[in-house]
Amino acid sequence: MTAPLLEVRNLTAHFARDAAARRVVDGISFHIDPGEAVGFVGESGSGKSVTARAIMRLAPEGSPVRWGGTVRFRGEELLTLDAAAMGDIRGRHIAMVFQDPMSSLNPVMSVGAQIDDILMRHTGLSRRAARRRTIELLDLVGIREPAQRADDHPHQFSGGMRQRVLIAIAVSCQPALLIADEPTTALDVTVQAQILRLLMRLRRELGMALMLITHDFGVIAGMVERVYVMNGGAIVETGPTDALFAAPQHEYTRALLAAVPRIEPGG
Amino acid sequence: MTEPKRPRSHGQILLAVGLTMLALLVLLVLFGPLIAPYGAAKTSPASLAGPSAAHWLGTDSIGRDVLSRLIVGGRGTLIITFTAVAAALAAGLILGLASGYIGGRTDLVIMRLLDVIFAFPVFLLAIAVVAALGPTLRNLILTIAIVYTPTLARVVRGPVLSVKRWDHVEAARSVGIGEFTIAVRHVLPLVISPVLVQTSLTLANTIFTVTALSFLGLGPPPPDPNWGSMLAEARQFMELAPLTVIGPAAAIVFASLTFVVLANGLRDVLDVAGR
């Protein structure tokens, strides 16, 4: 058995602003192997997004979080890493795709410049070389006429196209782990499927591990090999996707599965 | 956000008028000495003469051409104004961004220091500084820059407090972009609209402050003419030669109005919420 890419032990998170600090992640442990796709399912407030942010060490602005436990990435502890070293890992080795593509891009920079910046930050490419790579990336995520589109600003893209841009940003430096936090929640159903297919394809082509966070079991199906079900800041059930779908053990898992609207595939 | 093509709005018209007026002022600054029909210090035998073909706005008490002095003096006044506001803007951007973005204790210290400056009446502070350091051009500019820094810093800080919580800032952080780069490239450009409006208003105020200080004799030393000192000299001959007062007074109002109109146009066009 290979060493896990990411190993989380006994992770806790408190929102420290409240007088009685609120514990939103309650001692969870999990691991993700290299190249593996893992799903995190749970309703809003179950702690799954905070868990993802713990790996990235991103605290919501204005609400300081105290982390506890260990988060080891390739054997290196992330929770105590200094800010500069953490900055080298973010975007380079672990990257994240956010929920809302409408607000996750800088509205006053061209999308190309936003990708150039990250490439220059992590790979030391010149601006010109970075732009060539940017155009390749936009092409990779399925944006037509990437060379022209690179100079467009976010408001000139549709929601689905913006999510593709965000995915291009996230995979720009070929991270070992891609965290997708509700990547399709803000999108139309038809676009959702395209984005999920894109994530699948990139994962295969770039050999990334994928941590897919969602409230929707329908998104997980066929995407990931293993699932963690979260509720109230704890992992209530885990197992291979097929087994979990076939025979959910925990009543919360059964309730979530029952909440998935059934859409039978045509044909 | 959709952008339907609309007929020119009120704001666009104001902006166009303001920019035209600003262009006139900039031409004055750039080419003043070339446009002026006479040298600013050149005297003619006729003192306090009325308007004539030779002297469109007449002459002052020692026979200098009023129009020429207006043009050359305007250049002096406007250069002081632009330089002082540029300095205040630079300081305001740096302090406001640092204060709002870093927050916490840094914010507290910067804002309390600026409050101290803010609490002084503009003229009291200006008179104190100029009296202490001497009425030189540099001191005048420095004083005005200091006086208007707090206003601009606050206008920067406010929206920074909100923009720094936007999703794209977290997204930039999540790919390893450093805090300094985030502040400068991902926050600052989004707070520029209200800052532009406030800068324009500050320019309007500064015209008044500069001319008022010059009127009181705290401006750049003679013989360089400027609108404030021209008013002060002409005051006693107001009844004999009204144009010597009306000229600079009208020029001051025009320059100030330019920036007020510009500010209102910018506010409408850039959709900055009214305060």
Chai-1 contact restraints between the chains, C-beta under 6 A:
chainA,res_idxA,chainB,res_idxB,connection_type,confidence,min_distance_angstrom,max_distance_angstrom,comment,restraint_id
A,M56,B,S174,contact,1.0,0.0,6.0,A-B,restraint_1
A,L58,B,S174,contact,1.0,0.0,6.0,A-B,restraint_2
A,E61,B,K164,contact,1.0,0.0,6.0,A-B,restraint_3
A,E61,B,R165,contact,1.0,0.0,6.0,A-B,restraint_4
A,G87,B,G176,contact,1.0,0.0,6.0,A-B,restraint_5
A,R90,B,S174,contact,1.0,0.0,6.0,A-B,restraint_6
A,R90,B,V175,contact,1.0,0.0,6.0,A-B,restraint_7
A,R90,B,G176,contact,1.0,0.0,6.0,A-B,restraint_8
A,G91,B,V175,contact,1.0,0.0,6.0,A-B,restraint_9
A,G91,B,G176,contact,1.0,0.0,6.0,A-B,restraint_10
A,M96,B,S174,contact,1.0,0.0,6.0,A-B,restraint_11
A,F98,B,A171,contact,1.0,0.0,6.0,A-B,restraint_12
A,D100,B,D167,contact,1.0,0.0,6.0,A-B,restraint_13
A,S103,B,D167,contact,1.0,0.0,6.0,A-B,restraint_14
A,S104,B,D167,contact,1.0,0.0,6.0,A-B,restraint_15
A,S104,B,H168,contact,1.0,0.0,6.0,A-B,restraint_16
A,S104,B,A171,contact,1.0,0.0,6.0,A-B,restraint_17
A,L105,B,H168,contact,1.0,0.0,6.0,A-B,restraint_18
A,N106,B,H168,contact,1.0,0.0,6.0,A-B,restraint_19
A,N106,B,H186,contact,1.0,0.0,6.0,A-B,restraint_20
A,V108,B,P189,contact,1.0,0.0,6.0,A-B,restraint_21
A,I118,B,V175,contact,1.0,0.0,6.0,A-B,restraint_22
A,R121,B,G176,contact,1.0,0.0,6.0,A-B,restraint_23
A,H155,B,M1,contact,1.0,0.0,6.0,A-B,restraint_24
